[in-house]
Amino acid sequence: MLPVLGGLAWAEGNVQAATAQFEQSLASARKSNSRDAIAECLALLGMLAVEQGDPQQARTLLEESLEVASESGYLLLIARGLEGFAMLATHEGEPLRAARLFGAAEQLRHATGTIVPAAERAAYDAAIAALHVQSDPFAFRSAWADGGAMSREQAVAYALNSTSAQFTPIDLQRGLCRPHREGSGKREYP
């Protein structure tokens, strides 16, 4: 019930109340070892941290959320984690990375027949609007499509890798999507 209350508070713009509700939900989920609830609460708290301008906290929460969600294989929670990382990339001025992550999340949502919940919609829409301002329309659409072409595993690896990880469209077409750290001078191939 607490995640619902947190979602309602967030939808009303009360970030402080939403954070408190999600933190209580997370504590309860950890106590009962409910892995899906843990992943959900961490993702929501991560998105709120992005909204509050705390990228370091957001990254920590989103990393744990995506790792837990990936272990369970729950596509909806993986999509939520990818959306959180996309919002973080938008906040950090990495529009093409954000577009790839949104594209990957959209593909997972499509596969599960779900949409972005109303409580998260304003933050989602704000991030997408910022991306349109930050990037060239062609590059944005291309990056979104690249993200949609990623497998779940590739998308998770991309999100969890450093923000300087790069994929090129040709890597995606060839299925060669293990990100490298910029400056390392080489890609890692399967």
N, C-alpha and C positions, 0 to 999 in steps of 0.2 A: 504493500500500500504506500510506503514511503516514496518509492520512485515515482509513483503517480502524482503524489503531492509535490514532489520536486519538479516534475514536468509542468504541473499547473503553475507553480510559482515562476518558473522560467518563462513560460508562455506569457505571463503577466508582466514580465520584465523585472521581477524581483530576484536578482541573481544571488543575493545574500541568503534569502530563504531557500532558494533552490539548492544552493551549495550545502546548507545545513541539512536539508532533507536527504540529499544524495550521500552525504557523509554518514548519516545515521543508517541509511540503507546499506552502505558498504560495510559498516561495522557489523550489522546483523548478518549480511551475506558471508562475511569472513567467519563469523562465529558458527554458522551452520555449514560452512564449506560449500556453499552454492556457487559453483564456478561460473555459471552463466550470469547470475546476478552480480557477482564480483566484476566480471568483464563489462557488464552494462553500466554499473555505477562508476567504474573507473573511466570509461569512455565519456560518460556525461560530465563527470568532474573535469576531465581533460578539456572538453569543449568549453566549459565554463571558465577554466583557467585561461584559455585563449582569449575569450571575451574580456576577461579582466586584465589582459596584458601581461600574463606571467608565462612566457613560452617555456621556460625551464621546467616549471611544475607541470605544465600541459604535456610536455614530452615524456616526463617520467610516468604520469598517469596513463597516457595513451600507449606507451610501450608495454606496460604491464597488461593493460586491457587487451591489446591485440595479441599478445603472447598467450594469455588465458583463453581468449576466443578461438585462436588457432588450434590450441590443444583439443578443444571440444569439437571443432569443425562446424560450429554454428554460424552459418553464412550471414545471417542478419547482424550478428554481433561483430563479425569481421567487417562487414560493410560500414557499420557505425564507427568502428575504430579507424578505418580508412578515411571516412569523412572527417573525423577529428584531426587526423594528420593532414588532410587537405586544408582544413581551416587554419591549422598551424602554419603550413607552407604559405598560405595566402597572407597571413599576418606577418610572416618573415620576408615577404616580398619575393617569393619564388613561384610566380604564376604558372609556369609550365609544369613544375612538379605538382602543384596543387591540382591542375587540370587533369594530369594523369591519375592522380589518386581519386579525384571525383569520378573520373571515367570508370575506373576499376570498381569503385563502390556502387556506381549506378548499375553496372553489369551484374553485380551480386544481388542488388535489390530487385532487379528485373528477374533474376533466376528464382528468387524467393517470393515474387509477387507482392513486394512491400513498397511503401513509399516513405519518405522522410516524415517522421511524426510532427504534428503541429507544434509541439513544444520546441522542437529543434529547427523548425522551418525558417524562422526569422534569421537565425545565425547562418543557416545554410544559404539562404537567398542573399544575405549581405556579403558572404564570402564569394559567391558566384558573381555578384555585381562588381566587387572589387577586382576580381580576375579579369573581367571585361575591360576595366580601366587600365589594368597593369600590363595587358598583353595584346599583341597583334591578333586580330580575329582568326586569321588562317592558322597561326601557330597554336592558338588556343584550341581550335577544333581538332587539329592534328594531334596535339598532346592528349586531348580527351579521348580520341579514338585509340591512341596508343595504350592508354590506361585500360580502356574497355577490352583490348585484345590480350591483356595480361591474364595469365592463370591466377587463381586464388593465391597459390604459393608465391608466384612472382610478385604479385601486388603486395603481399605481406612483407616479403623480403625488401622490396623497394621502400615501403613505409618505414620499416625498422632500421634501414641503413641510414647513414648520415644524410643530411640535407643536401650534400654535394654529390650524392649518387646520381649518375646519369645513365639513361638508356637512349639509344637512338632508334628511330623507326626500323632500320634494317635489323638491329638486334632483336626487336620484337618479332619481326617477320621470320627470322631464322630460329626463334625460340632461345636466343642466347641472352637471357635476362638476369644474369647475376650482376648486380651493380658493382661498380668499382668506385673507389674513393678518388675524387678528382686529384690530380697531381701524382697518382701512383704510376701513371704512364701505361697501365695495361688493364684490360678487361679480364674478368674471370669467366671462362667458358665451361659449360658442363662436361 
